[in-house]
């Protein structure tokens, strides 16, 4: 019940940095631990993930979100420092909670339950769930300065501006980008309507 590399992790991970993601995904999905040397190598070599193909990282991330154990898998990645380069947006979940904007730590468990129940969720919908706290933090900051709610066109522009670094970093396809933006737009319109009631 322990994940370890075959061979020296300080050699194997630079050969293929995606192996670090897979170690975390396997540990999360199977409920296994990660061997100490393997953990130490991930902590030391985490920035190597930037050397992997962006399109491949996107595929691995979507697969991780579909595995039914995205919560524990991303927790491993967070604990080992792998998200700093790969997915800095994940830290917004913690910051949003600290600022009283909601318990965004529940996003991944809810996704995992939907996947386990066989619910269909688009790739863009999965990715939008990761981006939502970042977008909401930015929205509330801008609205606090403006001292008024953003109009719909302003909100759409804010969403695109806030999410663009993520889409570029992972070289997401136009279709996944469109799905993600539509999912975020739908949530934000629903949230705006709820605030108005």
trRosetta pair geometry for C-beta under 8 A, 3 or more apart (Angstrom, degrees):
i j d omega theta_ij theta_ji phi_ij phi_ji
1 30 7.6 -164 -144 134 74 112
1 31 7.6 -36 -159 104 112 77
1 32 4.8 -163 -180 -124 65 84
1 33 6.5 65 127 16 85 84
2 32 6.0 179 -91 178 18 108
2 33 5.1 -24 -112 72 75 91
2 34 7.1 123 -165 -124 72 13
2 35 5.2 79 165 -62 116 84
3 23 5.1 143 144 -157 137 82
3 26 5.3 130 -102 94 136 119
3 27 4.9 -93 1 -68 140 93
3 30 8.0 133 -58 55 107 129
3 32 5.3 113 -30 109 89 131
3 33 7.1 -154 19 98 78 41
3 34 4.8 -31 64 -109 103 68
3 35 6.6 -132 85 -3 48 82
3 38 6.6 -132 111 106 81 163
4 9 7.8 -101 -171 -60 69 115
4 34 7.5 137 -75 -165 54 58
4 35 3.8 25 -88 5 102 142
4 37 7.4 48 -141 61 104 98
4 38 5.1 -153 -129 -38 58 136
5 8 7.3 -20 98 106 131 14
5 9 4.2 148 14 -86 146 81
5 12 4.7 170 -172 55 138 155
5 13 7.3 -89 -91 -45 150 84
5 19 7.1 61 -111 155 106 135
5 23 7.5 -45 -66 -86 80 131
5 38 5.4 157 -12 -106 90 106
5 41 7.4 -32 -8 56 140 156
6 12 7.1 129 66 -99 60 151
7 11 6.1 -75 140 71 115 118
7 12 5.2 132 82 -56 108 117
8 11 4.2 65 81 13 105 108
8 12 6.4 166 82 -13 51 90
9 12 5.5 -58 -127 45 36 107
9 13 5.6 32 175 -20 73 109
9 37 5.9 160 15 132 129 91
9 38 5.0 166 -80 -112 153 59
9 40 7.9 123 78 70 141 77
9 41 3.5 -167 119 15 122 169
9 42 7.6 -60 170 -38 135 68
9 45 7.9 -163 143 18 92 141
10 13 6.9 -35 -120 33 20 105
10 14 7.4 16 169 -6 48 109
10 41 5.3 -135 -67 -123 64 114
10 44 7.6 -14 -107 83 96 135
10 45 7.0 169 -126 -48 61 136
11 14 6.8 -70 -159 41 27 101
11 15 6.5 30 151 -25 64 112
12 15 5.6 -57 -154 31 33 118
12 16 7.3 -38 170 41 65 85
12 19 6.1 -76 142 89 99 167
13 16 7.3 -94 -150 69 28 51
13 17 6.0 49 174 -112 75 52
13 19 5.6 -131 -109 69 62 115
13 20 5.5 54 -137 -54 114 100
13 41 5.7 163 -4 148 143 117
13 42 7.0 -172 -109 -88 154 58
13 45 4.9 111 110 103 139 153
13 48 6.2 109 140 74 99 151
14 17 6.9 14 -118 -68 28 81
14 45 6.5 -109 -59 -153 80 137
14 48 5.6 -107 -104 -144 65 152
14 51 7.9 20 -151 62 66 153
15 19 7.8 32 73 -3 87 137
16 19 5.0 87 96 -23 95 104
16 52 7.6 63 -169 -102 56 105
17 20 5.9 -29 -178 10 62 112
17 21 8.0 59 135 -8 69 94
17 45 7.4 -148 -120 143 93 107
17 48 4.4 -165 -102 121 124 95
17 49 4.7 -178 155 -98 130 44
17 50 7.9 -50 124 30 172 36
17 51 5.6 123 -12 61 142 95
17 52 4.6 -124 65 -47 111 108
18 21 5.4 -46 -165 33 57 114
18 22 6.3 56 140 -21 76 103
18 49 7.6 101 -79 -133 44 80
18 52 5.2 115 -52 -125 87 149
18 56 6.1 -79 -75 139 143 118
18 57 7.0 -146 -99 -89 99 64
18 60 5.6 -163 -152 -66 112 158
19 22 5.4 -54 -145 39 38 113
19 23 6.3 47 153 -27 68 99
20 23 5.8 -46 -150 27 31 113
20 24 6.9 26 153 -12 61 105
20 42 4.9 136 -142 -122 109 97
20 45 7.1 -158 -73 94 140 102
20 46 6.8 169 172 -112 161 59
20 48 7.6 124 -13 71 142 105
20 49 6.3 -94 59 -77 133 104
20 80 7.8 -156 -176 116 107 140
20 82 5.8 180 141 -117 121 133
21 24 5.9 -62 -156 40 33 108
21 25 6.1 30 151 -19 69 110
21 49 7.2 99 -43 -124 102 122
21 57 7.6 155 -42 -134 159 73
21 60 5.1 70 114 153 151 138
21 61 7.7 -79 -157 -72 145 62
21 64 6.9 -95 173 -61 107 137
21 77 7.1 17 -121 -97 65 124
21 82 7.0 165 -83 166 65 146
21 86 7.4 137 -84 -117 113 164
22 25 5.5 -53 -141 39 34 112
22 26 6.1 35 159 -19 67 105
22 60 7.3 -87 -62 -147 78 122
23 26 6.0 -56 -147 37 26 108
23 27 6.3 25 155 -18 62 109
23 34 6.0 75 161 -122 110 123
23 38 6.2 -161 -157 166 151 126
23 42 6.8 -132 73 -73 142 135
23 76 7.8 -139 113 144 78 140
24 27 5.8 -54 -145 38 30 111
24 28 6.2 27 157 -16 64 109
24 34 7.5 -21 -89 -66 54 144
24 42 7.6 123 -52 -146 104 157
24 73 5.4 100 136 -168 86 71
24 74 7.7 78 149 -86 127 21
24 76 3.9 177 -146 99 92 123
24 77 4.6 74 -179 -60 167 80
24 80 6.9 -136 -86 29 120 136
24 82 6.5 -125 -37 34 153 157
25 28 5.9 -58 -146 40 28 109
25 29 6.0 20 160 -14 66 112
25 60 7.8 -132 -36 -179 149 92
25 63 7.6 23 -146 110 159 96
25 64 4.9 -112 -105 -112 120 96
25 67 6.1 140 -169 -21 104 168
25 69 7.8 124 -164 83 62 103
25 73 4.6 28 -112 -142 51 130
26 29 6.0 -58 -136 42 27 104
26 30 5.7 -1 173 6 66 117
26 32 6.7 -18 133 42 85 127
27 30 6.7 -69 -132 51 18 91
27 31 7.8 -32 173 155 50 2
27 32 4.9 -103 -127 73 61 84
27 33 6.6 11 -142 -167 113 9
27 34 5.1 -43 -84 -53 148 95
27 72 7.5 -129 114 140 77 105
27 73 7.3 135 69 -112 75 63
27 76 5.2 111 81 -91 128 160
28 31 7.8 17 -178 -68 22 38
28 67 7.5 94 96 98 109 137
28 69 4.5 163 137 133 92 113
28 70 7.5 48 141 -128 147 10
28 71 7.4 172 -164 79 124 50
28 72 3.6 160 -144 103 89 89
28 73 3.0 -132 40 -67 160 61
28 74 7.4 57 -94 4 161 45
28 75 7.0 134 -104 42 116 89
28 76 5.6 -128 -53 -2 100 124
29 67 5.0 -77 -91 157 124 128
29 68 7.0 81 -129 68 92 83
29 69 4.2 168 -98 43 54 140
29 72 7.7 -179 -48 77 32 114
29 73 6.4 23 -38 -68 76 114
31 72 7.5 0 -94 139 58 168
34 38 5.2 -118 172 92 94 118
34 39 5.0 120 108 -65 113 92
34 42 7.6 -13 155 3 151 142
34 76 6.8 109 -20 -153 135 125
34 80 7.8 -23 72 -69 159 140
35 38 4.5 80 66 11 87 112
35 39 7.0 -158 91 -10 41 87
36 39 5.6 -54 -147 35 31 112
36 40 6.3 30 156 -19 66 105
37 40 5.6 -52 -146 36 33 112
37 41 6.3 34 153 -21 65 104
38 41 5.8 -52 -148 35 31 111
38 42 6.6 32 153 -19 63 103
39 42 5.8 -56 -151 35 32 110
39 43 6.4 30 153 -18 66 106
39 80 6.0 -130 -154 -110 76 115
40 43 5.7 -55 -150 37 31 112
40 44 6.3 23 155 -13 66 111
41 44 5.8 -61 -144 43 30 106
41 45 5.6 -7 169 11 70 119
42 45 6.5 -71 -126 55 21 87
42 46 5.9 55 166 -73 62 84
42 80 4.5 1 113 170 124 136
42 81 7.5 151 131 55 84 85
42 82 6.1 -41 174 -65 108 111
43 46 6.3 -15 -144 -29 20 113
43 80 5.3 -114 -71 -166 74 74
43 81 5.4 81 -133 29 66 124
45 48 4.6 -12 171 1 88 127
46 49 6.2 -24 178 -8 54 111
46 80 6.7 166 -83 132 124 86
46 81 4.8 -129 -24 107 169 94
46 82 4.7 -140 -138 -99 110 54
46 84 6.6 71 129 41 134 106
46 85 6.3 159 139 14 89 117
47 50 6.0 -20 176 6 65 112
47 84 7.6 -43 -83 86 77 111
47 85 5.1 134 -123 -52 57 148
48 51 5.4 -39 -175 18 63 118
48 52 7.9 73 137 -28 70 87
49 52 5.8 -36 -168 9 52 115
49 57 7.1 95 172 -110 96 127
49 82 6.4 93 -37 -162 150 86
49 85 5.3 148 63 90 109 125
49 86 5.0 -43 126 -65 149 103
50 85 5.1 -94 -49 176 100 132
50 86 7.9 -141 -66 -73 64 60
52 56 5.6 -107 163 79 104 119
52 57 5.3 119 101 -58 119 100
53 56 3.9 79 71 6 103 110
53 57 6.8 -170 90 -11 53 81
54 57 5.5 -54 -147 35 34 113
54 58 6.4 37 154 -22 66 102
54 169 6.5 -170 -131 149 120 43
54 170 5.2 168 -177 -153 94 28
54 171 3.8 105 107 5 128 110
55 58 5.6 -50 -152 32 33 114
55 59 6.7 34 150 -18 64 103
55 170 7.7 108 -89 169 30 64
55 171 5.1 -58 -62 86 73 124
56 59 5.7 -52 -151 35 35 111
56 60 6.4 33 152 -17 66 105
57 60 5.7 -55 -147 39 32 111
57 61 6.2 34 154 -22 66 107
57 86 6.7 -154 -164 -140 129 100
57 170 5.8 -120 92 -128 106 85
58 61 5.7 -55 -146 35 29 111
58 62 6.4 27 157 -16 65 105
58 170 4.2 113 -76 172 100 110
58 171 6.6 -117 -23 65 136 72
58 172 5.8 161 -126 -91 147 70
58 176 7.5 115 179 102 132 171
59 62 6.0 -56 -148 38 30 107
59 63 6.3 30 153 -18 64 108
60 63 5.6 -55 -147 38 31 112
60 64 6.3 35 153 -23 65 104
61 64 5.6 -51 -149 33 31 113
61 65 6.5 29 153 -16 64 105
61 86 7.7 173 -82 170 118 115
61 87 7.3 137 -122 -70 131 129
61 127 7.6 67 122 -98 121 93
61 170 7.0 -55 21 -130 146 142
62 65 5.7 -55 -149 38 33 110
62 66 6.3 24 153 -13 66 111
62 123 5.1 -11 -133 -139 133 102
62 126 6.2 108 -134 85 73 144
62 127 7.2 -38 -91 -56 87 99
63 66 5.8 -64 -147 44 31 107
63 67 6.6 51 150 -50 65 96
64 67 5.7 -36 -151 -1 34 120
64 70 5.9 101 142 -115 79 83
64 73 5.4 -159 -165 123 106 151
64 74 7.4 113 149 -59 129 84
65 70 4.9 34 -123 -98 47 140
65 111 6.6 -52 -170 154 89 145
65 126 4.2 115 134 -179 147 129
65 127 7.5 -132 -17 -63 170 54
65 129 7.8 144 -150 56 131 124
65 130 7.7 -91 -94 -41 134 117
66 70 8.0 73 0 -59 21 113
66 115 6.1 166 -154 -129 49 136
66 126 6.9 -50 -58 -99 77 159
67 70 6.4 135 49 -60 89 68
67 73 6.6 73 62 -33 138 153
67 115 7.7 50 71 142 23 159
68 112 5.4 88 -170 -155 45 81
68 115 4.6 -146 -90 106 71 123
68 116 5.1 99 -143 -69 113 81
69 72 5.2 -36 175 46 97 104
69 73 5.5 104 114 -27 85 102
69 112 6.1 68 -89 -129 26 128
70 73 5.6 -63 -140 43 31 113
70 74 5.8 24 166 -14 70 111
70 108 4.8 -134 101 -157 101 104
70 111 5.8 -21 43 93 139 125
70 112 5.6 -154 29 -69 85 96
70 115 7.9 109 -11 4 109 149
71 74 6.5 -65 -147 40 19 100
71 75 6.4 22 154 -23 60 110
71 108 3.9 144 -82 120 76 120
71 109 5.0 34 -66 -66 149 66
71 111 8.0 158 -45 57 87 97
71 112 5.6 -66 -7 -26 105 141
72 75 5.2 -52 -144 33 35 118
72 76 6.7 42 156 -22 65 96
73 76 6.0 -51 -160 29 32 110
73 77 6.8 27 145 -13 63 106
74 77 5.2 -51 -148 39 42 115
74 78 6.1 48 150 -24 69 102
74 83 7.2 58 -165 -77 84 130
74 87 7.8 -64 -139 78 109 150
74 90 6.4 -162 -178 -135 124 144
74 108 6.2 -129 35 -110 135 158
75 78 5.5 -49 -145 35 33 113
75 79 6.2 33 155 -20 65 106
76 79 5.8 -56 -145 37 29 110
76 80 6.2 8 162 -3 65 114
76 82 8.0 12 118 23 72 129
77 80 6.2 -66 -140 48 26 98
77 82 4.1 -84 -158 65 80 117
77 83 5.1 96 134 -48 103 92
77 86 7.3 -66 -179 58 131 139
77 87 7.6 43 131 40 139 120
77 90 8.0 88 98 33 115 175
78 81 7.9 40 177 -65 27 24
78 82 7.6 -70 -51 47 21 78
78 83 5.2 -4 -92 4 60 136
78 90 6.5 -130 -86 126 107 138
81 84 5.6 -14 -176 -6 74 119
82 85 7.4 -68 -177 42 44 89
82 86 5.9 5 150 11 78 129
83 86 5.6 -80 -129 60 39 95
83 87 4.6 -56 -150 64 87 87
83 88 6.7 139 147 -81 82 35
83 90 4.9 -60 -170 43 144 138
83 91 7.2 153 122 -43 126 86
84 88 6.2 35 -157 -88 36 86
85 88 7.6 25 -90 -47 7 92
87 90 4.7 58 124 -19 107 109
87 130 6.9 -65 -163 -177 125 136
88 91 5.9 -33 -177 13 60 113
89 92 5.6 -32 -173 8 57 118
89 130 5.8 83 105 149 125 93
89 131 5.9 -32 179 -106 151 56
89 133 7.5 139 170 67 83 93
89 134 4.7 -58 -146 -44 95 141
89 166 5.9 10 -37 -88 142 128
90 93 6.0 -30 -177 6 54 113
90 130 6.6 -42 -83 -158 73 98
91 94 5.7 -48 -167 34 55 110
91 95 6.3 51 140 -16 77 107
92 95 5.3 -56 -140 45 41 111
92 96 5.7 46 159 -26 73 103
92 104 7.5 -44 117 106 74 162
92 133 3.9 159 121 112 103 107
92 134 4.1 -157 -30 -72 171 66
92 137 5.5 -126 -153 -6 110 139
93 96 6.2 -52 -145 32 23 110
93 97 6.8 21 154 -15 57 108
93 104 4.1 -143 -146 110 75 115
93 105 5.9 113 159 -75 115 54
93 107 6.6 -116 -119 21 123 126
93 133 4.8 -176 -81 -10 50 167
94 97 5.9 -61 -156 37 31 110
94 98 6.3 30 151 -20 67 108
94 104 7.9 -106 -42 70 24 110
94 105 7.5 56 -85 -70 59 98
95 98 5.6 -55 -147 36 33 113
95 99 6.3 22 157 -12 67 109
95 133 7.4 129 62 158 86 120
95 137 6.2 28 107 -100 118 145
96 99 5.9 -64 -148 43 30 105
96 101 4.3 -77 -174 63 85 123
96 102 6.3 -19 143 53 111 79
96 104 4.8 50 76 -5 130 139
96 133 4.3 -122 -17 -153 145 105
96 136 6.1 55 -122 84 132 120
96 137 5.6 -113 -83 -64 90 99
97 100 7.7 50 180 -66 32 20
97 101 7.1 -90 -74 52 25 76
97 102 6.9 -75 -95 88 63 42
97 103 5.8 53 -114 -117 110 43
97 104 5.7 -129 -50 27 93 86
97 105 6.3 12 -61 -19 150 97
99 137 7.3 110 35 -117 153 92
99 140 7.7 151 133 93 141 152
101 104 7.5 10 93 -31 97 113
101 133 7.7 128 95 -141 132 82
101 136 5.9 145 166 134 143 127
101 137 7.1 -141 2 -82 168 67
101 140 6.6 -124 -101 -26 130 159
102 136 7.9 -25 27 135 122 165
103 106 5.1 53 118 -7 101 111
104 107 5.4 -1 -174 -22 68 114
104 132 7.3 -171 -135 94 120 104
104 133 4.6 62 -154 -82 166 124
105 108 7.6 -48 -179 27 46 97
105 109 7.9 33 138 1 67 110
106 109 5.5 -62 -154 48 55 110
106 110 5.7 57 150 -26 83 106
107 110 6.0 -65 -155 36 25 110
107 111 6.5 24 152 -18 64 107
107 129 5.2 157 178 177 117 102
107 130 7.7 153 129 -82 143 39
107 132 7.0 175 -114 52 145 128
107 133 7.6 -113 -27 -34 150 108
108 111 5.5 -51 -146 36 36 113
108 112 6.2 38 155 -22 67 104
108 129 7.6 133 -78 139 53 127
109 112 5.5 -52 -145 35 33 114
109 113 6.5 34 155 -20 65 102
110 113 5.8 -53 -150 34 32 110
110 114 6.5 34 151 -20 64 104
111 114 5.7 -56 -151 35 33 112
111 115 6.3 31 153 -17 67 105
111 121 7.1 -82 -145 35 87 179
111 126 6.7 95 -149 -127 135 78
111 129 5.7 113 -69 142 131 173
112 115 5.8 -54 -147 37 32 111
112 116 6.2 32 154 -19 65 108
113 116 5.6 -54 -144 39 31 112
113 117 6.2 26 156 -16 65 109
114 117 5.9 -62 -147 41 28 107
114 119 4.1 -67 -175 54 85 133
114 121 5.9 72 125 -42 133 129
115 118 7.8 50 176 -65 31 19
115 119 6.9 -78 -71 51 26 83
115 121 7.0 -66 -76 20 78 125
121 125 4.7 -126 -176 89 85 131
121 126 5.6 102 130 -57 118 86
122 125 4.3 103 54 0 80 103
122 126 7.2 -141 95 -4 47 82
122 179 4.8 -127 131 -167 138 139
122 183 7.4 -158 62 -59 115 128
123 126 5.8 -54 -156 33 34 112
123 127 6.4 26 152 -12 67 108
123 176 5.1 -56 107 -118 120 101
123 179 6.3 87 71 81 74 154
124 127 5.7 -57 -145 42 33 108
124 128 6.0 40 154 -26 67 106
124 175 7.5 -121 -49 139 121 63
124 176 5.1 178 -75 -159 84 52
124 177 7.4 -67 -114 31 113 4
124 178 6.8 -67 -101 81 156 52
124 179 2.1 168 10 106 156 105
124 180 4.1 -125 -160 -47 87 57
124 181 7.6 -55 -170 17 127 53
124 182 6.9 48 131 44 143 95
124 183 5.7 167 128 -8 94 124
125 128 5.6 -49 -142 33 30 115
125 129 6.8 40 154 -27 60 97
125 179 6.4 -74 -30 159 64 107
125 180 7.6 -153 -55 -99 23 51
125 183 4.6 161 -106 -99 63 150
126 129 5.9 -50 -162 21 31 114
126 130 7.5 26 146 -13 60 100
127 130 5.8 -53 -162 32 42 111
127 131 6.5 30 147 -13 71 111
127 166 7.9 152 177 145 111 130
127 172 7.4 90 -154 -113 171 146
127 176 6.6 65 11 175 152 104
127 179 7.8 91 43 95 112 102
127 180 4.8 -50 89 -100 113 120
128 131 5.5 -64 -146 44 38 108
128 132 6.3 61 154 -51 70 91
128 179 7.5 -122 -31 127 117 74
128 180 4.5 171 -65 -151 87 67
128 181 7.8 -153 -96 -41 115 16
128 183 3.7 -167 16 90 170 126
128 184 4.9 -148 -149 -51 113 81
128 187 7.4 161 152 -2 125 133
129 132 5.9 -28 -148 -4 30 119
129 183 7.8 -54 -41 141 64 140
131 134 5.5 -66 -164 43 57 114
131 135 5.8 53 144 -23 86 108
131 162 7.7 128 -178 119 106 104
131 163 5.4 30 -160 -110 145 107
131 166 6.2 -138 -98 38 115 171
131 180 6.6 65 19 -177 146 116
131 184 6.4 -50 95 -83 119 129
132 135 5.8 -61 -146 38 31 110
132 136 6.2 27 160 -18 68 108
132 184 6.5 -170 -93 -116 73 88
132 187 6.3 -37 -120 100 120 162
133 136 5.7 -57 -143 39 32 110
133 137 6.2 36 158 -22 67 104
134 137 5.9 -53 -149 33 28 111
134 138 6.5 24 154 -14 62 108
134 162 6.0 164 131 165 100 116
134 163 7.6 126 94 -85 125 68
134 166 8.0 139 67 -41 163 136
135 138 5.9 -60 -151 39 30 109
135 139 6.2 33 152 -23 66 108
135 158 7.4 113 -156 126 84 96
135 159 5.7 21 -138 -118 127 74
135 162 5.2 137 -104 99 68 150
135 163 6.8 -5 -76 -54 107 98
135 184 5.9 125 -32 -157 174 128
135 188 7.3 -89 136 -72 131 124
136 139 5.4 -51 -143 35 33 114
136 140 6.3 28 161 -15 67 105
137 140 6.2 -60 -149 38 27 104
137 141 6.4 27 154 -19 63 108
138 141 5.8 -57 -149 36 30 113
138 142 6.3 26 157 -16 66 108
138 158 6.1 173 123 176 117 109
138 162 4.7 -156 27 -101 167 137
139 142 6.0 -61 -149 39 28 106
139 143 6.1 21 158 -13 66 112
139 150 6.6 -104 -151 7 90 135
139 155 6.9 28 -121 -130 115 89
139 158 6.1 109 -91 130 75 149
139 188 7.4 179 -85 -132 160 122
140 143 5.7 -55 -138 43 31 109
140 144 6.1 39 157 -27 64 105
141 144 5.8 -55 -150 30 27 113
141 145 6.8 21 154 -14 62 105
142 145 5.9 -58 -154 37 33 108
142 146 6.1 19 154 -7 68 113
142 150 6.5 31 108 -64 121 124
142 158 6.3 -119 13 -116 164 140
143 146 5.7 -60 -136 49 33 105
143 147 7.7 124 166 -62 57 10
143 148 6.8 -117 -154 80 79 33
143 149 5.9 4 -133 -112 126 37
143 150 5.9 -98 -81 -28 95 86
144 147 7.2 21 -178 -74 28 53
146 150 7.2 94 54 -77 158 72
149 192 7.1 112 -171 -138 136 103
149 195 7.6 156 -102 104 137 141
150 154 4.1 -133 -171 96 101 118
150 155 4.5 134 109 -63 124 82
150 158 6.5 -36 -157 -8 169 142
151 154 4.7 88 54 10 75 107
151 155 7.0 -143 93 -9 35 90
152 155 5.6 -56 -147 35 30 112
152 156 6.4 32 155 -20 65 103
152 189 7.7 31 -122 -99 104 95
153 156 5.7 -49 -149 33 33 113
153 157 6.6 33 152 -17 63 105
154 157 5.7 -56 -152 37 32 111
154 158 6.3 35 150 -21 66 106
155 158 5.5 -52 -147 35 33 113
155 159 6.4 37 153 -22 65 102
155 188 6.0 174 169 145 133 143
155 192 7.7 -58 -86 -63 168 142
156 159 5.8 -51 -150 31 31 113
156 160 6.6 27 154 -15 63 106
156 185 6.6 23 -106 -108 86 112
157 160 5.9 -57 -150 38 32 109
157 161 6.2 29 155 -17 67 110
158 161 5.8 -58 -144 40 29 110
158 162 6.0 25 160 -18 66 113
159 162 6.0 -61 -144 39 24 108
159 163 6.1 3 166 -3 64 117
159 181 6.4 117 132 -140 125 83
159 184 5.3 152 -152 120 131 134
159 185 6.6 -136 31 -72 177 75
159 188 7.0 -120 -73 -15 130 157
160 163 6.4 -68 -137 46 23 97
160 164 6.2 45 161 -51 62 100
160 181 6.9 23 -85 -121 78 126
161 164 6.1 -36 -148 0 25 119
163 166 5.3 -58 -167 41 63 115
163 167 5.9 60 140 -22 87 105
163 180 6.8 173 -178 129 150 125
163 181 7.1 -171 67 -87 156 81
163 184 7.2 -143 -52 -21 148 168
164 167 5.7 -58 -143 39 34 109
164 168 6.1 28 161 -16 69 109
165 168 5.9 -60 -144 42 29 108
165 169 6.0 32 159 -25 66 110
166 169 5.8 -54 -142 33 26 111
166 170 6.5 -4 167 8 62 110
166 172 7.8 20 126 -14 77 130
167 170 6.7 -76 -149 51 23 90
167 172 4.7 -81 -148 34 73 118
167 177 5.1 56 -135 -109 133 110
167 180 7.5 -171 -84 62 106 150
168 171 7.1 20 -170 -75 33 48
172 176 4.5 -113 -177 87 107 120
172 177 5.0 133 108 -58 118 86
172 180 7.4 0 158 -3 162 141
173 176 4.8 91 55 11 84 99
173 177 6.8 -147 93 -5 43 89
174 177 5.6 -58 -147 40 30 114
174 178 6.1 34 154 -23 66 106
175 178 5.7 -51 -146 35 30 112
175 179 6.4 30 155 -18 63 105
176 179 5.7 -51 -145 37 33 112
176 180 6.2 35 155 -21 65 106
177 180 5.8 -56 -148 35 29 111
177 181 6.3 25 156 -15 65 108
178 181 6.0 -59 -147 39 28 107
178 182 6.2 27 156 -18 65 109
179 182 5.8 -58 -147 38 28 110
179 183 6.3 27 156 -19 65 107
180 183 5.9 -57 -149 35 29 110
180 184 6.4 25 155 -14 64 108
181 184 5.8 -56 -146 40 31 109
181 185 6.1 34 154 -22 66 108
182 185 5.6 -53 -144 37 30 113
182 186 6.3 33 155 -21 64 105
183 186 5.8 -53 -150 34 29 112
183 187 6.6 26 155 -16 63 105
184 187 5.9 -56 -149 37 32 108
184 188 6.1 26 157 -16 67 110
185 188 5.9 -60 -144 40 28 107
185 189 6.3 29 158 -19 65 107
186 189 6.0 -55 -146 35 27 109
186 190 6.4 27 155 -17 62 108
187 190 5.7 -59 -152 38 32 111
187 191 6.2 29 153 -18 68 108
188 191 5.5 -50 -142 39 33 111
188 192 6.2 38 155 -22 65 105
189 192 5.7 -52 -146 35 31 113
189 193 6.4 32 154 -20 63 104
190 193 5.8 -55 -150 35 30 111
190 194 6.4 29 152 -19 64 106
191 194 5.6 -54 -147 36 33 112
191 195 6.4 33 153 -20 65 104
192 195 5.8 -53 -148 34 32 110
192 196 6.4 31 153 -22 64 108
193 196 5.7 -58 -151 34 32 113
193 197 6.9 37 151 -30 64 100
194 197 5.9 -48 -155 19 35 113
